[in-house]
Amino acid sequence: MPTDTMDDIELRGLEASSPLMRRLSRSDSYTQEDKIETQWGTMLVAVQGDRQKPAIFTYHDIGLNHVSNFQAFFNYVDVNMMMKNFCIYHLNAPGQEEGALNFPENYVFPTMDQLAEMVLPVMKFYDLKHFVGFGVGAGAYIISKFALDHPECVDGLFLINCTASKSSWTEWGYQKVNAMHLKTSGMTTSTLDYLLWHHFGKLSEDRNYDMVQMYRNYFNKSINAHNLSAFIDSFIKRNDLNIVRELDPNKKKTARNFTCHVMLVAGSLSPHVDDTVNMNGRLDPSNSSWMKISDAGMVLEEQPSKISEALRLFLQGLGYALNSAQRRTSAASLNEALAERRRSSIATKEAAAAAAAVAERARHTSVAEEDASSEKVNITENPIETCQ
């Protein structure tokens, strides 16, 4: 076939009929959405999965909601398969969901402590006794606060970019200006840049340009700036969690800390790495772990396979058994492939050794038949070396 014809065929084969564009908009993966009234305001909760199965509560970071923070991760193939064992309840802070209207003029946004207490009415609404918490940033702080105040309700905490401390003067100053701009002028350039830095860290040319642009457009066009300003203002006024690492067995019973297992995760490019290190230093080492994910700031978007594997191991550590098909993530599949290759190699060596033994036996038999003497020939087989 002529070379120029081959080139034409290859070009036609690679041509895309329509571009595949990812959008931060709600999918059809949610089984129901409920607006739950509490004494501090209305929370929208999106349910994903069978409510008869164990519960996982998610809570989003500032500038995001359950769609823009979690939807892509929970639809990731490995996570989607694993989550068939659970029911996910996505909690949204008041006024942060898609299409939210501005708060009334006299509305007072809840404090961080009140946002944590709003989790109880959600549990009561769905008749739940306990859950596994999954939070990011401000959402991780809220879930952590709830777990400290209601330890009997939380089985475990998977926290990304979490902080246990009060806001620093630098954070307070930047965020106070951002909240003021959002309330009076909407999404300004400085506020947009700060949100991108908050989620991705310092951006460079080799980072995922399309993903950053997608979130830039989302922050610029899809956020209710007035409502976000109230959430940010509440977050920077947070209190210290007052957790203390106490290794003395006698004092440990009265020290304030988590009774459930805690997994702390941060991206190596995230500006919140130091916050997670500080929090990890205050946790009980017997029931906590810390992990830093390389080459990522917004880890759920940039490294979903690594977070998926960490989440799987964390859930198994809590006692949730996942069957072989559902725990076959990318890393597990690789290990299985290597084991299969090793077994095949052993079988090949054993077959070769057996064939060599048969050939040796045949050679000895042939020599014995050609011997003219009537002396009996004893044939001894060589032992087959078994590869361990």
HURAHU-V712584 format. One record per backbone hydrogen bond with DSSP energy under -1.0 kcal/mol. NH is the residue of the N-H (numbers start at 0). CO is the residue of the C=O. E is the energy in kcal/mol with one decimal. If there is no record, write none. Layout:
nh=NH co=CO e=E
nh=NH co=CO e=E
//
This chain:
nh=5 co=1 e=-1.8
nh=6 co=2 e=-2.3
nh=7 co=3 e=-1.7
nh=8 co=4 e=-2.2
nh=9 co=5 e=-2.4
nh=10 co=6 e=-2.1
nh=11 co=7 e=-2.1
nh=12 co=8 e=-2.1
nh=13 co=9 e=-1.4
nh=24 co=22 e=-1.5
nh=30 co=46 e=-2.1
nh=31 co=46 e=-1.2
nh=33 co=44 e=-2.7
nh=35 co=42 e=-3.3
nh=37 co=40 e=-1.8
nh=40 co=37 e=-1.0
nh=42 co=35 e=-2.6
nh=44 co=33 e=-2.9
nh=45 co=89 e=-2.0
nh=46 co=31 e=-3.2
nh=47 co=87 e=-2.8
nh=52 co=49 e=-1.9
nh=55 co=86 e=-2.2
nh=56 co=131 e=-2.5
nh=57 co=88 e=-2.3
nh=58 co=133 e=-1.7
nh=63 co=60 e=-1.5
nh=68 co=64 e=-2.2
nh=69 co=65 e=-1.3
nh=70 co=66 e=-1.2
nh=73 co=69 e=-2.6
nh=74 co=70 e=-1.2
nh=75 co=72 e=-1.1
nh=79 co=75 e=-3.4
nh=80 co=76 e=-1.8
nh=81 co=77 e=-1.9
nh=82 co=78 e=-2.9
nh=84 co=81 e=-1.5
nh=85 co=82 e=-1.7
nh=86 co=53 e=-2.9
nh=87 co=47 e=-2.9
nh=88 co=55 e=-3.3
nh=89 co=45 e=-3.2
nh=90 co=57 e=-2.3
nh=91 co=43 e=-1.5
nh=95 co=92 e=-2.0
nh=99 co=96 e=-1.5
nh=106 co=103 e=-1.6
nh=114 co=110 e=-2.5
nh=115 co=111 e=-2.0
nh=116 co=112 e=-1.8
nh=117 co=113 e=-1.4
nh=118 co=115 e=-1.5
nh=119 co=116 e=-1.2
nh=122 co=118 e=-2.1
nh=123 co=119 e=-2.4
nh=124 co=120 e=-2.4
nh=125 co=121 e=-1.8
nh=127 co=122 e=-2.8
nh=130 co=152 e=-1.8
nh=131 co=54 e=-1.9
nh=132 co=155 e=-2.9
nh=133 co=56 e=-2.7
nh=134 co=157 e=-1.7
nh=135 co=58 e=-1.8
nh=136 co=159 e=-2.8
nh=138 co=135 e=-2.0
nh=140 co=136 e=-1.9
nh=141 co=137 e=-2.1
nh=142 co=138 e=-2.4
nh=143 co=139 e=-2.2
nh=144 co=140 e=-2.6
nh=145 co=141 e=-2.1
nh=146 co=142 e=-2.3
nh=147 co=143 e=-2.0
nh=148 co=144 e=-1.8
nh=149 co=145 e=-2.5
nh=152 co=149 e=-1.9
nh=154 co=130 e=-2.9
nh=156 co=260 e=-2.4
nh=157 co=132 e=-2.8
nh=158 co=262 e=-2.9
nh=159 co=134 e=-2.5
nh=160 co=264 e=-2.7
nh=171 co=167 e=-2.9
nh=172 co=168 e=-2.3
nh=173 co=169 e=-2.4
nh=174 co=170 e=-2.7
nh=175 co=171 e=-2.1
nh=176 co=172 e=-1.9
nh=177 co=173 e=-2.3
nh=178 co=174 e=-2.7
nh=179 co=175 e=-1.9
nh=180 co=176 e=-2.5
nh=181 co=177 e=-2.8
nh=182 co=178 e=-1.8
nh=183 co=179 e=-2.0
nh=184 co=180 e=-3.2
nh=185 co=180 e=-1.2
nh=191 co=187 e=-2.4
nh=192 co=188 e=-2.5
nh=193 co=189 e=-2.0
nh=194 co=190 e=-2.3
nh=195 co=191 e=-2.2
nh=196 co=192 e=-2.3
nh=197 co=193 e=-2.7
nh=198 co=194 e=-1.8
nh=199 co=195 e=-2.9
nh=200 co=196 e=-1.8
nh=206 co=203 e=-1.4
nh=208 co=206 e=-1.1
nh=211 co=207 e=-2.2
nh=212 co=208 e=-2.5
nh=213 co=209 e=-2.0
nh=214 co=210 e=-2.2
nh=215 co=211 e=-2.3
nh=216 co=212 e=-2.5
nh=217 co=213 e=-1.9
nh=218 co=214 e=-2.9
nh=219 co=215 e=-1.8
nh=220 co=216 e=-2.0
nh=221 co=217 e=-2.5
nh=224 co=222 e=-1.2
nh=227 co=223 e=-2.3
nh=228 co=224 e=-2.1
nh=230 co=226 e=-1.6
nh=231 co=227 e=-2.7
nh=232 co=228 e=-2.2
nh=233 co=229 e=-1.8
nh=234 co=230 e=-2.1
nh=235 co=231 e=-2.2
nh=237 co=234 e=-1.5
nh=240 co=163 e=-2.6
nh=243 co=255 e=-2.2
nh=251 co=247 e=-2.2
nh=254 co=250 e=-1.1
nh=261 co=286 e=-2.4
nh=262 co=156 e=-2.8
nh=263 co=288 e=-2.9
nh=264 co=158 e=-2.5
nh=265 co=290 e=-1.9
nh=267 co=292 e=-3.3
nh=268 co=295 e=-2.9
nh=269 co=266 e=-1.5
nh=272 co=269 e=-1.0
nh=275 co=271 e=-1.8
nh=276 co=272 e=-2.2
nh=277 co=273 e=-2.5
nh=278 co=274 e=-2.2
nh=279 co=275 e=-2.7
nh=280 co=276 e=-1.8
nh=281 co=278 e=-1.4
nh=282 co=279 e=-1.1
nh=286 co=283 e=-1.6
nh=288 co=261 e=-1.9
nh=290 co=263 e=-2.4
nh=292 co=265 e=-2.7
nh=298 co=296 e=-1.1
nh=300 co=297 e=-1.2
nh=301 co=297 e=-2.5
nh=302 co=298 e=-2.3
nh=306 co=302 e=-1.8
nh=307 co=303 e=-2.4
nh=308 co=304 e=-2.0
nh=309 co=305 e=-2.2
nh=310 co=306 e=-2.7
nh=311 co=307 e=-2.2
nh=312 co=308 e=-2.2
nh=313 co=309 e=-2.2
nh=314 co=310 e=-2.6
nh=315 co=311 e=-2.2
nh=316 co=312 e=-2.0
nh=317 co=313 e=-1.1
nh=318 co=315 e=-1.2
nh=319 co=314 e=-2.2
nh=326 co=322 e=-1.6
nh=328 co=326 e=-2.0
nh=332 co=328 e=-3.1
nh=333 co=329 e=-1.9
nh=334 co=330 e=-2.1
nh=335 co=331 e=-2.4
nh=336 co=332 e=-2.3
nh=337 co=333 e=-2.3
nh=338 co=334 e=-2.2
nh=339 co=335 e=-2.4
nh=340 co=336 e=-2.2
nh=341 co=337 e=-2.0
nh=342 co=338 e=-2.4
nh=343 co=339 e=-2.3
nh=344 co=340 e=-2.1
nh=345 co=341 e=-2.1
nh=346 co=342 e=-2.4
nh=347 co=343 e=-2.2
nh=348 co=344 e=-2.1
nh=349 co=345 e=-2.5
nh=350 co=346 e=-2.3
nh=351 co=347 e=-2.3
nh=352 co=348 e=-2.4
nh=353 co=349 e=-2.3
nh=354 co=350 e=-2.3
nh=355 co=351 e=-2.1
nh=356 co=352 e=-1.9
nh=357 co=353 e=-2.2
nh=358 co=354 e=-2.3
nh=359 co=355 e=-2.2
nh=360 co=356 e=-2.3
nh=361 co=357 e=-2.4
nh=362 co=358 e=-2.0
nh=363 co=359 e=-2.1
nh=364 co=360 e=-2.3
nh=365 co=361 e=-2.1
nh=366 co=362 e=-1.9
nh=367 co=363 e=-2.1
nh=368 co=364 e=-1.9
nh=369 co=365 e=-1.4
//
